[in-house]
């Protein structure tokens, strides 16, 4: 970082010379800026002169745990209760210092016009699921949790040949150092004819899309909703989906005519997943697929809730999918973190 390392004076002299009082101690903007500069340098393990008070905290690579920690130390120093997210609301030393002295006179990062929304509760009237250990219904999943049974099993032979890839030494190139994982059962047994999907199209559908169609149907059944009566309604479809390229890569690798098949693009694209449900069930509400990596499920829920309040669809279908189809989709770096993540 080759920036000026001095704590810079604000153009607003009155603000700089004002202060906050805590007990007998007074804190000026300059004093707070100096303290934050020193503390940030300690967290980053850099020289104080390398810290620019106008530079956003994010640009320094400050991790979330450090941001919360710094906020806590600041709270103790000024003797005033502060929110743990303060460094996100006021994302630089300069803006944060001014806020602490001037209060609401300084704009937050999130200060923007918010549309009025209703606060009507959202009712969950139906559920369906696929989890390892044969937990293919909400009731079975609940029993799995209550019993404390471990759903982790040895890697099934239909997924990949574990003997060909296993090596107990973690650093062995091209190998994996565990024989176990969490796997869904019967992932290839999709009844395409039941849903009016041709065999040719079903082959090109990513397993995530097949699972999605199945659990969507089951969720409506669980809710006691007849799809014939929902057809043409403003029911919305909000899907959280990530990591859906493995199956398409396998098709390209082993089928020379993949790109000639129009069903390949539709079966491989996550954007099609939500639209496929709207098309199959004739649902006319908002339809979208959300991919924000590991937060896809949570974000799709938030988007669905906002749409429910703002646009008032009669009903919303929300789902999340993440399936690892082959060994190549799980890198050694991901393995330890993902081994108990359902797939």
C-alpha positions in Angstrom: 0.0 0.0 0.0 1.7 3.2 -1.2 -0.8 5.7 0.1 -0.4 8.8 2.3 -0.2 7.5 5.9 -1.2 10.5 7.8 -4.5 10.9 9.6 -6.1 13.5 7.3 -8.0 16.5 8.4 -11.6 16.8 7.4 -12.9 19.8 5.5 -15.5 20.1 8.2 -13.5 21.8 11.0 -16.5 22.0 13.3 -17.0 18.3 13.2 -13.3 17.5 13.8 -13.2 19.8 16.9 -16.5 18.4 18.3 -16.4 15.4 20.6 -18.5 12.8 22.4 -18.3 12.5 26.2 -18.3 9.3 28.1 -18.0 9.9 31.8 -15.2 12.3 32.2 -13.5 11.3 29.0 -14.0 13.1 25.7 -13.4 11.7 22.3 -12.9 13.9 19.2 -13.1 12.7 15.6 -9.3 13.0 15.4 -8.8 10.9 18.5 -11.1 8.2 17.3 -9.5 8.2 13.9 -6.1 7.8 15.5 -7.2 4.9 17.7 -8.9 3.1 14.8 -5.8 3.6 12.6 -3.6 2.0 15.2 -6.0 -0.9 15.9 -6.6 -1.6 12.2 -2.8 -1.7 11.6 -2.6 -4.2 14.5 -5.2 -6.5 13.0 -3.6 -6.3 9.5 -0.1 -6.6 10.9 1.0 -3.5 8.9 2.6 -0.2 9.7 0.3 2.6 11.0 1.6 4.7 8.1 0.1 2.1 5.7 -3.5 2.9 6.8 -5.6 5.4 4.9 -8.6 6.6 6.8 -10.7 7.0 3.6 -10.0 3.5 2.3 -12.9 1.1 2.8 -12.3 -1.6 5.4 -13.1 -4.2 2.8 -10.2 -3.1 0.6 -7.8 -4.1 3.3 -9.1 -7.7 3.3 -10.5 -7.3 6.8 -12.3 -10.6 7.6 -15.8 -10.6 9.2 -14.6 -12.0 12.4 -12.0 -9.2 12.7 -14.5 -6.6 11.9 -16.8 -7.8 14.7 -13.7 -8.0 17.0 -12.7 -4.5 16.1 -16.2 -3.2 16.7 -16.1 -4.9 20.2 -12.9 -3.3 21.1 -14.1 0.1 20.0 -17.2 -0.4 22.1 -15.1 -1.0 25.2 -12.8 2.0 24.4 -15.6 4.6 24.0 -17.8 3.0 26.7 -20.8 3.0 24.5 -22.9 0.1 23.1 -22.3 -0.4 19.4 -23.7 -2.8 16.9 -21.4 -5.6 15.7 -22.1 -4.6 12.1 -20.9 -1.0 12.6 -17.9 -1.4 10.3 -20.3 -2.5 7.5 -22.6 0.4 8.0 -19.8 3.0 8.1 -17.1 1.3 6.0 -14.0 3.5 6.6 -12.2 5.0 9.5 -13.3 8.5 8.4 -17.0 7.8 8.1 -17.1 5.6 11.3 -15.3 8.3 13.3 -17.7 11.0 12.1 -20.7 8.8 12.9 -19.6 8.2 16.5 -19.3 12.0 17.1 -22.1 13.4 14.8 -24.5 10.5 15.2 -27.2 10.5 12.6 -25.7 13.4 10.7 -23.5 10.9 8.8 -25.0 8.7 6.1 -24.9 5.0 6.5 -23.9 2.8 3.6 -27.4 1.3 3.6 -29.3 4.6 3.7 -31.5 4.5 0.7 -35.2 4.7 0.0 -37.1 1.6 1.1 -40.5 0.7 -0.4 -43.3 0.2 2.1 -44.0 -3.5 2.7 -46.6 -5.3 4.7 -45.6 -7.5 7.7 -48.2 -10.2 7.1 -46.7 -13.5 8.4 -45.7 -16.2 5.8 -47.2 -19.7 6.4 -45.3 -22.8 5.5 -48.0 -25.2 4.4 -46.1 -28.0 2.7 -42.6 -29.4 2.6 -40.6 -32.1 0.8 -37.0 -33.1 0.9 -34.1 -35.4 -0.1 -31.4 -36.0 2.5 -28.8 -38.8 3.0 -29.8 -41.8 5.0 -33.0 -42.3 3.1 -34.6 -39.2 4.6 -36.9 -38.5 1.6 -39.9 -37.0 3.5 -40.1 -34.4 6.2 -41.2 -37.1 8.7 -38.3 -39.3 7.8 -35.9 -36.4 8.1 -37.3 -35.5 11.5 -36.9 -39.1 12.7 -33.3 -39.1 11.5 -32.6 -36.0 13.6 -34.4 -37.3 16.6 -32.6 -40.7 16.6 -29.2 -39.1 16.1 -28.4 -41.6 13.4 -25.3 -40.8 11.3 -26.4 -40.6 7.6 -22.8 -40.7 6.4 -22.0 -43.9 4.4 -19.2 -45.3 2.3 -19.3 -43.8 -1.2 -21.7 -45.9 -3.4 -20.2 -47.7 -6.3 -22.8 -46.1 -8.7 -21.3 -42.7 -7.9 -17.7 -43.6 -8.5 -15.1 -46.3 -7.8 -13.8 -45.4 -4.4 -11.0 -47.9 -4.6 -9.6 -46.2 -7.7 -9.5 -42.8 -6.0 -8.9 -43.5 -2.3 -5.6 -42.9 -0.7 -5.1 -42.4 3.1 -2.4 -39.8 2.4 -4.0 -36.4 2.0 -1.2 -35.0 -0.2 -1.4 -37.8 -2.8 -2.2 -36.0 -6.2 -5.5 -37.0 -7.8 -6.7 -39.0 -4.8 -9.2 -38.4 -2.0 -8.4 -39.4 1.6 -11.8 -40.5 2.8 -14.2 -43.3 1.7 -17.3 -41.7 3.2 -19.8 -39.0 2.4 -23.5 -38.1 2.6 -25.4 -39.4 -0.5 -28.9 -39.3 -1.7 -30.5 -42.6 -2.7 -31.9 -43.5 -6.1 -30.8 -40.3 -7.6 -31.0 -41.7 -11.1 -34.6 -43.1 -10.8 -36.5 -40.2 -12.3 -40.0 -41.0 -13.6 -39.9 -38.7 -16.6 -43.1 -40.1 -18.1 -45.1 -39.2 -15.0 -44.2 -35.5 -15.6 -44.8 -35.6 -19.4 -41.0 -35.3 -20.1 -39.6 -37.3 -23.0 -36.8 -39.8 -22.4 -34.5 -37.8 -24.7 -35.0 -34.7 -22.7 -34.8 -36.5 -19.3 -31.3 -37.8 -20.2 -30.1 -34.2 -20.7 -31.6 -32.9 -17.5 -29.2 -32.2 -14.7 -30.0 -34.5 -11.7 -30.7 -31.3 -9.7 -33.5 -30.4 -12.1 -34.9 -33.9 -11.9 -34.9 -33.8 -8.1 -36.4 -30.4 -8.2 -39.4 -31.5 -10.2 -39.9 -34.4 -7.8 -39.8 -32.5 -4.6 -41.9 -29.7 -6.0 -44.7 -32.1 -6.8 -44.3 -33.7 -3.4 -44.4 -30.3 -1.7 -47.7 -29.5 -3.3 -49.1 -32.9 -2.3 -47.9 -32.4 1.3 -49.7 -29.0 1.3 -52.9 -30.6 0.0 -52.8 -28.4 -3.0 -54.3 -29.8 -6.3 -52.1 -28.6 -9.2 -55.1 -28.5 -11.4 -56.6 -25.7 -9.3 -53.3 -23.8 -9.1 -52.8 -23.8 -12.9 -53.0 -20.2 -14.2 -52.6 -18.8 -10.7 -50.0 -16.2 -9.6 -48.0 -18.7 -7.6 -44.3 -17.8 -7.6 -41.3 -20.1 -8.0 -38.1 -19.2 -6.2 -35.2 -21.6 -6.5 -31.8 -21.6 -4.8 -29.3 -23.6 -6.9 -25.5 -23.9 -7.1 -22.8 -26.0 -8.6 -24.8 -27.5 -11.5 -22.0 -27.9 -14.1 -20.7 -31.4 -13.2 -23.4 -33.4 -15.1 -23.0 -31.2 -18.2 -19.3 -31.7 -18.2 -19.7 -35.5 -18.0 -22.1 -35.3 -21.0 -19.6 -33.3 -23.1 -16.8 -35.7 -22.1 -18.5 -38.9 -23.0 -21.0 -37.9 -25.8 -19.8 -36.5 -29.1 -23.3 -35.2 -30.0 -24.0 -33.3 -26.8 -23.9 -29.8 -28.4 -26.2 -30.9 -31.3 -29.0 -31.7 -28.8 -31.3 -28.6 -28.0 -32.2 -30.3 -24.7 -28.6 -30.1 -23.5 -28.7 -26.3 -22.9 -32.1 -26.4 -21.1 -31.1 -29.4 -19.0 -27.8 -27.8 -17.9 -28.9 -24.2 -17.2 -29.9 -23.4 -13.6 -31.9 -20.4 -15.0 -34.2 -23.0 -16.6 -34.9 -24.9 -13.4 -37.4 -22.5 -12.0 -39.0 -21.8 -15.3 -39.4 -25.5 -15.9 -41.6 -25.8 -12.8 -43.7 -22.8 -13.8 -44.1 -24.4 -17.3 -44.9 -27.9 -16.0 -47.4 -26.7 -13.4 -48.7 -23.7 -15.3 -47.8 -21.2 -12.6 -47.9 -17.5 -13.6 -46.2 -15.8 -10.7 -42.6 -14.5 -10.3 -40.1 -17.1 -11.5 -36.4 -17.0 -10.8 -33.3 -19.0 -9.8 -30.9 -17.6 -7.3 -27.2 -18.5 -7.3 -25.2 -16.9 -4.5 -23.1 -20.0 -3.8 -23.6 -21.4 -0.3 -26.2 -18.7 0.6 -28.5 -19.5 -2.3 -31.1 -21.2 -0.2 -31.2 -18.3 2.3 -31.2 -15.6 -0.3 -34.0 -17.3 -2.3 -36.1 -17.3 0.8 -35.5 -13.6 1.3 -36.3 -12.8 -2.3 -39.5 -14.9 -2.0 -40.6 -13.2 1.2 -40.0 -9.7 -0.4 -42.0 -10.7 -3.5 -44.8 -12.1 -1.4 -45.2 -8.7 0.4 -44.7 -6.5 -2.6 -46.5 -8.4 -5.3 -48.8 -10.5 -3.3 -48.7 -13.8 -5.3 -51.3 -16.3 -4.0 -48.6 -18.8 -3.1 -44.8 -19.3 -3.5 -42.8 -22.5 -4.1 -39.3 -22.2 -2.8 -36.6 -24.9 -3.0 -32.8 -25.3 -2.8 -30.7 -27.9 -4.6 -27.0 -28.8 -4.5 -25.8 -32.2 -5.8 -22.3 -33.5 -6.4 -22.4 -36.0 -9.2 -18.8 -37.1 -9.6 -15.5 -37.4 -7.8 -14.1 -34.6 -10.0 -16.6 -32.1 -8.6 -15.1 -32.4 -5.1 -11.6 -31.0 -4.8 -9.2 -31.9 -2.0 -9.6 -28.4 -0.5 -13.4 -28.7 -0.5 -13.5 -32.3 0.7 -13.1 -31.7 4.5 -15.7 -28.9 4.5 -18.2 -30.8 2.2 -18.0 -34.3 3.6 -21.0 -33.8 5.8 -22.8 -31.5 3.4 -25.7 -33.2 1.8 -25.2 -33.9 -1.9 
